[in-house]
């Protein structure tokens, strides 16, 4: 075979390889991410410095192509998930991303509230409007609103909660038009939208959006948080510890590098998260000394349908033993558990 033919074959093969890498399969791949120092992300005005580090841990996730799928199928700590296990069939990629970012914002609000409660510092909430999580195809809002928009008024009326917004809309009838005021990318818009009945046929009318409260927490001292577009609620516990450490004079890190994961509720309860083993690996690679893992209680009905499911702490401990890390895995159910452990060091 001539050299020209070999070159032509190689070029065609390269084109096929590159082209196939952009063809995505109906799966997501997750793998160990990184451990990020929270100092650059969180600033409390006039806050105290620490000698150690408090760190959040991440999981890398992306759509699968044929190559990443094959690699993940043979790598122990890379996992493959069908699309429907990550997002619902009616949820678009953009809507999923918006939902994850909103979960992060809620996590930050809860973390601030928990930290300020325990540091005995003042805070209050300011309602900003209705946050659009998703827009239902074929409903009136489909051509007007986008996930991430914030509705601030209806027919010129302001609301103090999303429930008031829902109550107002529910008194309308199919075909009625309402004027909505909303912001997108910092710009205010006003549009008219006709109401329609939901496909369930229960007589309910609406715009056709999934919504939640959008509120801001006002604190003294002022808090600034820059999370670099990281999504999801799993950094809540570590956020609250970092905030608290900047609010109080004593340094809870004791000069150590401390990472962890877990959602945080407004009452300080630490909740279960996904990808715990991958986060343990990320923390170990960063040379972390202590890793906090949620000691969640699995409901009986879920345990029956998933008999192999273990609490996050047990999963984290198993992974730590498998990789032979010297990092201490510490179980926590509440913010107070983590604080008590650190105070005992």
GUFI-986540 format. One record per residue: residue in three letters; x negated, z negated, y negated of N, C-alpha, C in turn. Coordinates in steps of 0.02 Angstrom, whole numbers, padded with zeros to 5 digits, always signed. Atoms other than C-alpha are relative to their C-alpha. Example, Ala and Ser with C-alpha at 12.3 -4.5 7.8 and 13.67 -1.06 7.14 Angstrom:
2
ALA-00045+00000+00059-00615-00390+00225-00045+00000-00060SER+00042+00003+00059-00684-00357+00053+00039-00037-00055
//
This chain:
345
UNK-00042+00000+00060+00000+00000+00000-00044+00000-00062UNK+00041-00006+00060-00067+00048-00171+00003-00062-00043UNK+00003+00058+00045-00116-00079-00302+00060-00002-00047UNK-00058-00004+00046+00024-00017-00417+00063-00027+00034UNK-00059+00024-00036+00155-00053-00283-00002-00076+00009UNK+00007+00073-00006+00085-00228-00254+00017-00035-00066UNK-00014+00029+00066+00092-00263-00440+00075+00002-00014UNK-00072-00007+00012+00271-00197-00448+00039-00053+00041UNK-00033+00050-00043+00322-00310-00301-00008-00070-00029UNK+00013+00066+00028+00239-00461-00380+00042-00012-00063UNK-00040+00006+00061+00327-00428-00546+00073-00012+00017UNK-00069+00009-00021+00496-00412-00460+00012-00069+00028UNK-00007+00067-00029+00466-00572-00363-00001-00053-00055UNK+00003+00047+00055+00419-00664-00523+00065-00001-00039UNK-00064-00005+00036+00576-00601-00609+00055-00035+00039UNK-00051+00032-00042+00683-00659-00462-00009-00076+00000UNK+00012+00072-00001+00600-00830-00458+00021-00032-00066UNK-00018+00027+00065+00618-00857-00645+00075+00003-00012UNK-00072-00008+00009+00795-00789-00647+00040-00050+00040UNK-00038+00046-00043+00852-00898-00502-00006-00071-00024UNK+00007+00068+00026+00786-01054-00590+00052-00016-00053UNK-00052+00010+00050+00921-01027-00722+00070+00003+00031UNK-00065+00000-00034+01059-01016-00591+00012-00071+00026UNK-00011+00070-00017+01132-01190-00576+00051-00008+00056UNK-00044+00018-00056+01212-01262-00420+00049-00053-00024UNK-00050+00051+00020+01366-01376-00427-00022-00071+00018UNK+00028+00066-00015+01254-01530-00413-00041-00024-00059UNK+00046+00030+00047+01158-01651-00521-00056-00033+00040UNK+00057+00034-00030+00985-01719-00480-00019-00059-00045UNK+00026+00058+00037+00930-01894-00531-00068-00020+00029UNK+00066+00021-00021+00752-01959-00525-00025-00056-00047UNK+00025+00054+00043+00649-02105-00595-00016+00026-00070UNK+00014-00019+00069+00638-02100-00784-00060-00038-00027UNK+00056+00036+00031+00533-02211-00896+00023-00068-00025UNK-00014+00065+00032+00522-02386-00970-00020+00006-00072UNK+00012-00011+00072+00537-02383-01160+00000-00067-00036UNK+00006+00060+00041+00480-02521-01278+00056+00001-00052UNK-00057+00003+00046+00629-02578-01383-00020-00016-00072UNK+00022+00017+00068+00526-02631-01534+00011+00058-00049UNK-00010-00055+00047+00526-02456-01613+00074+00020-00009UNK-00070-00021+00002+00712-02433-01577+00045-00049-00038UNK-00043+00051+00029+00781-02597-01645-00036-00038-00054UNK+00028+00037+00056+00749-02675-01813+00051-00047-00030UNK-00041+00050+00033+00824-02836-01878-00035-00017-00066UNK+00028+00012+00067+00797-02856-02065-00029-00070-00004UNK+00033+00065+00005+00669-02995-02089-00009-00034+00067UNK+00003+00029-00068+00662-03019-01900-00069-00023+00019UNK+00063+00028-00024+00528-03111-01805-00035+00049+00048UNK+00040-00043-00044+00387-03021-01713-00008-00033+00069UNK+00014+00028-00066+00350-03040-01528-00069+00023+00024UNK+00066-00017-00027+00187-03038-01430+00006+00045+00060UNK-00009-00041-00059+00256-02957-01274+00045+00060-00014UNK-00045-00058+00007+00378-02814-01243+00064-00012+00039UNK-00063-00005-00035+00561-02801-01198+00016+00075+00004UNK-00004-00072-00012+00597-02631-01121+00064+00020+00037UNK-00056-00028-00039+00746-02527-01066-00030+00049+00050UNK+00022-00048-00050+00731-02416-00913+00051+00056+00006UNK-00044-00058-00002+00801-02242-00890-00004+00036+00067UNK-00001-00047-00056+00849-02118-00755+00004+00070-00028UNK-00004-00071+00021+00816-01933-00779+00054+00035+00041UNK-00053-00036-00035+00965-01824-00736+00008+00070-00029UNK-00010-00069+00023+00993-01637-00744+00036+00040+00053UNK-00033-00046-00047+01087-01493-00665-00051+00026+00051UNK+00045-00022-00054+01015-01434-00501-00003+00076+00003UNK+00007-00069-00022+00945-01262-00470-00027-00001+00071UNK+00019-00003-00070+00887-01203-00300-00065-00038+00014UNK+00066+00031-00010+00710-01270-00324+00004-00076-00007UNK-00006+00073+00009+00753-01443-00393+00042-00030+00056UNK-00041+00024-00056+00885-01458-00256-00043-00010+00063UNK+00042+00004-00060+00758-01423-00118-00050-00057-00006UNK+00049+00053+00011+00630-01542-00194+00034-00069+00008UNK-00036+00064-00003+00759-01682-00214+00022-00017+00071UNK-00023+00011-00068+00818-01659-00034-00054-00030+00045UNK+00054+00028-00042+00647-01712+00032-00034-00060-00034UNK+00030+00056+00035+00598-01842-00100+00045-00061+00005UNK-00039+00060-00015+00652-02020-00061+00038-00026-00060UNK-00032+00032+00058+00691-02079-00237+00029+00050-00050UNK-00039-00048+00038+00771-01919-00301+00066+00010+00037UNK-00065-00003-00032+00958-01906-00269+00041+00060-00025UNK-00042-00058+00015+01082-01763-00264+00073-00022-00001UNK-00071+00019+00007+01261-01787-00326+00042+00062-00014UNK-00047-00053+00018+01405-01662-00323+00026-00011-00071UNK-00023+00005+00070+01469-01625-00499+00058-00047-00007UNK-00060+00041+00006+01635-01711-00464-00013-00075+00005UNK+00017+00071-00002+01545-01876-00433-00030-00024-00066UNK+00029+00016+00065+01468-01869-00607+00052+00005-00055UNK-00053-00009+00050+01611-01802-00711+00062+00029+00033UNK-00064-00022-00028+01794-01763-00680+00006+00076-00006UNK-00009-00073+00000+01853-01586-00646+00024+00027-00067UNK-00026-00022+00065+01938-01579-00817-00049-00014-00057UNK+00047+00018+00052+01786-01643-00911-00056+00051-00005UNK+00053-00048+00010+01666-01517-00986-00067-00036-00007UNK+00067+00029+00008+01478-01542-01000-00006-00035-00068UNK+00003+00030+00067+01495-01574-01187+00040-00066-00003UNK-00041+00061+00000+01634-01701-01159-00034-00056+00038UNK+00037+00050-00038+01530-01790-01028-00056-00030-00044UNK+00055+00024+00043+01383-01802-01150+00027-00044-00056UNK-00031+00041+00053+01497-01867-01289+00021-00068+00028UNK-00022+00063-00031+01569-01997-01170-00060-00046+00012UNK+00060+00040-00012+01394-02055-01123-00028-00030-00064UNK+00025+00025+00065+01342-02070-01305+00046-00055-00027UNK-00046+00052+00023+01499-02169-01344-00009-00064+00040UNK+00014+00059-00041+01464-02286-01198-00062-00036-00026UNK+00060+00030+00029+01292-02314-01274+00017-00037-00064UNK-00018+00033+00064+01369-02353-01445+00039-00065+00013UNK-00037+00061-00017+01490-02478-01366-00047-00053+00027UNK+00050+00046-00027+01345-02556-01272-00039-00033-00057UNK+00037+00026+00057+01251-02577-01436+00042-00052-00039UNK-00045+00047+00035+01402-02660-01520+00005-00066+00038UNK-00005+00061-00040+01422-02782-01376-00065-00040-00001UNK+00065+00033+00000+01236-02820-01375-00011-00038-00066UNK+00008+00033+00065+01236-02859-01561+00044-00062-00003UNK-00045+00057+00002+01388-02972-01543-00027-00058+00042UNK+00027+00053-00044+01310-03068-01397-00061-00033-00032UNK+00061+00027+00030+01142-03088-01484+00015-00043-00061UNK-00016+00037+00061+01218-03145-01649+00039-00064+00016UNK-00035+00061-00022+01335-03267-01560-00050-00054+00021UNK+00047+00049-00027+01190-03351-01469-00051-00022-00052UNK+00047+00019+00053+01078-03350-01623+00037-00035-00058UNK-00043+00032+00050+01225-03421-01724-00010+00033-00069UNK+00004-00039+00061+01215-03282-01854+00068+00034-00012UNK-00067-00027+00015+01368-03209-01945+00006+00076+00014UNK-00014-00072-00010+01448-03041-01900+00075+00011-00006UNK-00071-00019+00003+01614-02949-01922+00005+00074+00018UNK-00010-00070-00019+01692-02783-01870+00039+00037-00055UNK-00036-00045+00046+01749-02637-01979+00025+00060+00039UNK-00030-00056-00036+01870-02511-01904-00012+00065-00038UNK+00017-00062+00034+01817-02332-01941+00046+00058+00018UNK-00045-00054-00019+01948-02227-01852+00006+00008+00075UNK-00010-00016-00071+01991-02146-01687-00055+00048+00022UNK+00055-00041-00025+01845-02075-01589+00027+00045+00056UNK-00026-00048-00049+01887-01916-01490-00051+00007+00057UNK+00043-00005-00059+01813-01929-01315+00004+00068+00032UNK-00008-00066-00030+01886-01769-01246+00065+00032-00026UNK-00058-00040+00023+02012-01632-01286+00028+00037+00060UNK-00031-00031-00059+02136-01571-01155+00015+00073-00011UNK-00012-00072+00007+02140-01382-01127+00075+00015-00004UNK-00069-00021+00006+02302-01300-01182+00043-00044-00044UNK-00037+00044+00045+02358-01446-01291-00015+00018-00073UNK+00008-00021+00070+02378-01430-01481-00069-00013-00030UNK+00065+00017+00031+02213-01514-01523-00057+00045+00025UNK+00052-00039-00033+02117-01390-01413-00036+00046-00049UNK+00029-00048+00046+02088-01267-01556-00022-00032-00067UNK+00015+00033+00064+02060-01397-01692-00055-00052+00007UNK+00047+00056-00006+01965-01549-01629-00053+00012+00054UNK+00054-00003-00049+01804-01570-01532-00020-00071+00021UNK+00025+00066-00019+01732-01715-01431-00052-00025-00050UNK+00046+00027+00049+01640-01829-01550+00029-00003-00070UNK-00033+00005+00065+01758-01803-01698+00028-00070-00010UNK-00030+00065+00016+01822-01958-01788+00061+00012-00043UNK-00062-00007+00039+02005-01957-01845+00007-00063-00043UNK-00003+00057+00047+02020-02066-02000+00070-00013-00027UNK-00069+00010+00026+02203-02038-02049+00047+00051+00030UNK-00053-00045-00021+02368-01961-01993+00055-00001-00053UNK-00049-00004+00055+02489-01898-02126-00018-00046-00058UNK+00023+00042+00055+02383-01994-02250+00000-00074+00015UNK-00002+00071-00019+02407-02158-02155-00065-00021+00033UNK+00059+00029-00031+02256-02264-02113+00022-00050+00055UNK-00017+00044-00055+02252-02369-01953-00055-00051+00010UNK+00049+00052-00014+02166-02529-01901-00018-00004+00074UNK+00017-00004-00071+02161-02485-01715+00027+00065+00028UNK-00025-00061-00033+02185-02338-01597+00071-00010+00026UNK-00068+00013-00024+02342-02424-01531+00051+00015-00054UNK-00045-00016+00055+02423-02410-01703+00007+00076-00007UNK+00000-00074+00002+02376-02225-01702+00047+00027+00055UNK-00041-00022-00056+02456-02202-01530+00074-00016-00012UNK-00070+00020+00014+02614-02297-01582+00032+00047-00051UNK-00027-00044+00052+02634-02186-01735+00017+00068+00029UNK-00011-00066-00031+02616-02024-01635+00059-00002+00048UNK-00052+00004-00052+02734-02085-01497+00070+00002-00029UNK-00067-00001+00032+02879-02097-01621+00020+00070-00022UNK-00013-00069+00019+02866-01910-01656+00032+00037+00058UNK-00031-00041-00052+02951-01771-01559-00039+00065+00009UNK+00035-00062-00015+02889-01610-01479+00014+00051-00055UNK-00007-00051+00052+02856-01476-01610-00012-00025-00070UNK+00014+00028+00067+02836-01595-01757-00074+00011-00017UNK+00068-00011+00023+02681-01565-01861-00026-00061-00038UNK+00031+00056+00035+02562-01699-01919-00064+00025-00033UNK+00062-00016+00034+02419-01690-02042-00055-00049+00020UNK+00054+00044-00021+02255-01758-01976-00061+00008-00046UNK+00063+00001+00038+02101-01807-02075-00054-00023+00048UNK+00052+00019-00047+01942-01809-01973-00069+00020-00027UNK+00069-00017+00020+01753-01804-01993-00037+00029+00059UNK+00043-00031-00050+01629-01696-01899-00067+00015-00032UNK+00067-00010+00027+01442-01695-01929-00004-00022-00073UNK+00004+00028+00067+01468-01800-02085+00045+00032-00051UNK-00045-00034+00047+01595-01681-02164+00073-00014+00016UNK-00071+00016-00010+01780-01721-02189+00041+00064+00001UNK-00045-00058-00008+01915-01598-02135+00072-00024+00002UNK-00072+00014-00005+02105-01592-02149+00034+00060+00033UNK-00034-00053-00038+02212-01492-02026+00071-00022+00017UNK-00067+00013-00025+02393-01478-01971+00002+00015+00074UNK-00006-00011-00072+02431-01497-01786+00071-00015+00022UNK-00066+00011-00028+02597-01478-01695-00007-00041+00064UNK+00002+00042-00060+02635-01605-01559+00032+00035+00059UNK-00026-00030-00062+02669-01557-01379+00009-00054+00052UNK-00011+00047-00055+02728-01641-01221-00057+00006+00050UNK+00052-00001-00051+02597-01692-01094+00028+00032+00064UNK-00022-00037-00060+02603-01593-00930+00032-00045+00052UNK-00030+00045-00049+02653-01748-00834+00076+00000-00003UNK-00072-00006+00006+02830-01719-00899+00036-00066-00006UNK-00031+00066+00007+02864-01901-00939+00030-00010-00069UNK-00029+00005+00067+02927-01863-01113-00050-00022-00053UNK+00050+00022+00048+02765-01919-01195-00026+00059-00039UNK+00027-00053+00043+02705-01816-01342-00067-00023-00028UNK+00064+00018+00029+02534-01808-01419-00039+00061-00023UNK+00045-00053+00022+02389-01707-01487-00036+00032+00059UNK+00037-00024-00058+02306-01692-01318-00073-00020-00002UNK+00069+00024+00003+02151-01800-01339-00006-00066+00038UNK+00017+00066-00026+02067-01945-01251-00035-00036-00056UNK+00027+00033+00059+02024-02076-01380-00017-00074+00013UNK+00018+00071+00000+01948-02247-01411-00010-00022-00072UNK+00015+00027+00067+01920-02361-01560-00071+00018-00020UNK+00066-00009+00028+01775-02316-01671-00010-00053-00053UNK+00008+00055+00047+01713-02471-01759-00074-00014-00011UNK+00068+00017+00019+01557-02535-01845-00005-00076-00007UNK+00011+00071+00006+01485-02709-01835-00043-00014-00062UNK+00035+00019+00061+01429-02788-01999-00034-00067+00012UNK+00039+00060-00017+01291-02917-01980-00042-00024-00059UNK+00049+00030+00046+01184-03035-02082-00048-00041+00042UNK+00032-00056+00033+01041-02997-02067+00020+00068+00028UNK-00018-00068-00019+01062-02808-02056-00040+00023+00062UNK+00031-00026-00061+01025-02720-01891-00001+00076-00002UNK+00006-00073-00007+00962-02541-01867-00022+00015+00071UNK+00017-00019-00069+00961-02462-01694-00003+00076+00006UNK+00009-00072-00010+00893-02289-01655-00016+00011+00074UNK+00007-00006-00073+00920-02248-01471-00017+00070+00024UNK+00026-00066-00018+00858-02067-01476+00047+00040+00045UNK-00049-00038-00040+01019-01995-01402+00000-00018+00073UNK-00005+00024-00069+01001-02098-01243+00074-00017+00012UNK-00070+00012-00014+01172-02105-01161+00012-00054+00052UNK-00019+00049-00051+01265-02230-01052-00005-00071-00024UNK-00004+00070+00021+01294-02418-01060-00052-00046+00031UNK+00041+00044-00044+01155-02481-00946-00055-00038-00037UNK+00053+00036+00036+01035-02540-01083+00027-00062-00036UNK-00031+00054+00037+01157-02671-01147-00036-00067+00003UNK+00034+00065-00008+01069-02824-01075-00065-00002-00039UNK+00065-00001+00033+00898-02773-01140+00007+00005-00076UNK-00013-00002+00072+00968-02730-01311+00013-00071-00027UNK-00018+00067+00024+01043-02904-01326-00060-00047-00001UNK+00060+00043-00001+00879-02988-01276-00048+00017-00057UNK+00044-00021+00055+00778-02885-01401+00027-00024-00068UNK-00031+00022+00062+00901-02923-01541-00007-00075-00009UNK+00005+00073+00003+00904-03107-01500-00072-00022-00016UNK+00070+00018+00011+00714-03113-01496-00023+00010-00072UNK+00017-00012+00071+00705-03042-01672+00038-00048-00046UNK-00041+00045+00041+00838-03164-01734-00025-00073+00000UNK+00022+00070-00006+00756-03326-01674-00075-00004-00007UNK+00071+00008+00015+00586-03397-01716-00043-00001+00062UNK+00040+00003-00061+00528-03430-01538-00002+00069+00034UNK+00009-00064-00034+00461-03282-01439+00017-00007+00074UNK-00022+00008-00069+00557-03267-01276-00041+00042+00049UNK+00040-00041-00046+00434-03138-01206-00061-00037+00026UNK+00061+00037-00019+00288-03262-01198-00059+00046+00013UNK+00056-00047-00007+00172-03112-01215+00004+00044+00061UNK-00007-00039-00061+00239-03030-01056+00038+00065-00013UNK-00038-00063+00004+00310-02855-01026+00060-00007+00046UNK-00062+00016-00035+00491-02876-00975+00049+00059-00006UNK-00048-00056-00002+00610-02736-00923+00061-00022+00038UNK-00061+00016-00038+00781-02729-00844+00054+00050-00014UNK-00057-00044+00009+00949-02649-00841+00064-00040+00011UNK-00064+00034-00008+01133-02694-00841+00043+00009-00062UNK-00046-00003+00056+01286-02669-00950+00008-00071-00029UNK-00014+00065+00029+01334-02809-01069+00070+00003-00030UNK-00066+00005+00031+01511-02861-01115-00005-00047-00059UNK+00001+00041+00060+01558-02950-01275-00007-00074+00015UNK+00007+00071-00019+01563-03116-01180-00065-00015+00035UNK+00066+00012-00029+01386-03093-01112-00006+00013+00074UNK+00004-00016-00071+01429-03038-00935-00041+00063+00011UNK+00042-00058-00017+01301-02920-00858+00032+00038+00057UNK-00035-00040-00049+01376-02776-00761-00044+00049+00038UNK+00034-00046-00045+01325-02657-00623-00015+00067-00034UNK+00018-00067+00025+01237-02492-00660-00021+00044+00058UNK+00024-00047-00050+01184-02337-00566-00074+00012-00005UNK+00071-00018+00001+01008-02283-00519-00047-00058-00003UNK+00042+00060+00006+00938-02458-00500-00069+00010+00032UNK+00065-00009-00032+00800-02407-00378-00046+00044-00041UNK+00041-00044+00042+00742-02268-00493-00026-00036-00062UNK+00021+00039+00059+00734-02391-00638-00054-00051+00019UNK+00053+00045-00025+00630-02513-00534-00066+00039+00003UNK+00060-00040-00005+00506-02373-00502-00027+00015-00070UNK+00021-00014+00069+00502-02328-00688-00034-00061-00031UNK+00028+00062+00028+00468-02510-00734-00068-00015+00032UNK+00063+00013-00035+00332-02527-00602-00056+00045-00027UNK+00049-00047+00027+00242-02371-00667-00024-00021-00069UNK+00018+00022+00067+00244-02449-00841-00038-00066+00000UNK+00037+00062-00004+00158-02606-00777+00039-00062-00022UNK-00043+00055+00021+00305-02722-00810-00012-00062+00043UNK+00009+00064-00035+00290-02907-00763+00064-00025+00032UNK-00064+00027-00023+00475-02953-00746+00054+00054-00009UNK-00054-00048+00002+00626-02845-00706+00066-00035+00013UNK-00066+00030-00008+00805-02907-00733+00047+00050+00033UNK-00048-00042-00036+00934-02836-00611+00067-00036+00005UNK-00067+00032-00005+01123-02868-00614+00014-00026+00070UNK-00023+00028-00064+01183-02984-00477+00076+00005-00001UNK-00071-00014+00005+01354-02904-00473+00037-00019+00063UNK-00043+00015-00057+01498-02953-00360+00042+00062+00015UNK-00037-00061-00019+01570-02803-00267+00069-00019+00024UNK-00068+00015-00021+01761-02811-00253+00010+00017+00074UNK-00010-00008-00072+01823-02825-00074+00026+00069+00019UNK-00028-00066-00016+01923-02663-00079-00053+00055-00004UNK+00054-00049+00006+01769-02566-00136-00050-00009+00056UNK+00047+00015-00054+01659-02652-00007+00027+00028+00067UNK-00030-00027-00062+01782-02600+00131-00009+00075+00006UNK+00007-00073-00002+01774-02417+00082-00073+00022-00004UNK+00072-00015+00004+01585-02425+00051-00039-00058+00030UNK+00031+00059-00033+01516-02549+00180-00075-00006-00012UNK+00072+00002+00011+01335-02502+00140-00018-00018-00072UNK+00013+00015+00071+01354-02541-00046-00025-00072-00009UNK+00031+00066+00012+01244-02686-00103-00001-00015-00075UNK+00009+00017+00071+01232-02782-00268-00064+00030-00027UNK+00059-00029+00031+01109-02708-00391-00064-00039+00015UNK+00060+00041-00012+00990-02854-00366-00030+00012+00069UNK+00024-00012-00068+00979-02827-00179-00032+00069+00007UNK+00028-00068-00001+00949-02640-00204-00069+00000-00035UNK+00063+00003+00038+00813-02678-00333-00054-00035+00040UNK+00048+00038-00040+00729-02806-00220-00026+00042+00058UNK+00019-00043-00056+00728-02683-00074-00050+00053-00023UNK+00044-00052+00026+00648-02547-00181-00068-00030-00018UNK+00063+00033+00019+00518-02669-00249-00044-00013+00060UNK+00038+00012-00061+00468-02714-00072-00027+00065+00029UNK+00021-00065-00028+00460-02531-00019-00061+00029-00037UNK+00055-00029+00038+00343-02482-00161-00059-00048-00008UNK+00054+00049+00002+00239-02641-00147-00019-00024-00069UNK+00015+00021+00068+00254-02692-00329-00009-00077-00004UNK+00008+00072+00013+00197-02862-00394+00049-00023-00054UNK-00049+00015+00051+00334-02855-00525+00053-00048+00027UNK-00050+00049-00021+00454-03003-00515+00070+00027-00014UNK-00070-00022+00007+00636-02951-00484+00044-00062-00008UNK-00039+00059+00016+00755-03076-00564+00074+00018-00004UNK-00072-00014+00002+00944-03079-00531+00033-00034-00060UNK-00036+00030+00056+01059-03107-00681+00074+00020+00003UNK-00072-00013+00006+01248-03121-00699+00022+00001-00072UNK-00019+00006+00070+01251-03161-00884-00063+00004-00044UNK+00054+00002+00049+01146-03150-01042-00035-00068+00003UNK+00029+00068-00004+01121-03339-01026-00048-00007+00058UNK+00045+00002-00058+01044-03315-00853-00069+00027-00018UNK+00064-00031+00019+00910-03200-00924-00037-00045-00050UNK+00031+00043+00051+00879-03316-01072-00030-00063+00032UNK+00025+00061-00033+00862-03469-00961-00063+00014+00041UNK+00061-00017-00039+00737-03380-00849-00060+00007-00047UNK+00055-00010+00047+00631-03327-00998-00022-00066-00031UNK+00017+00065+00030+00638-03502-01074-00037-00044+00050UNK+00034+00041-00051+00575-03572-00908-00071+00022+00013UNK+00068-00025-00013+00416-03468-00910-00052-00042-00036
//
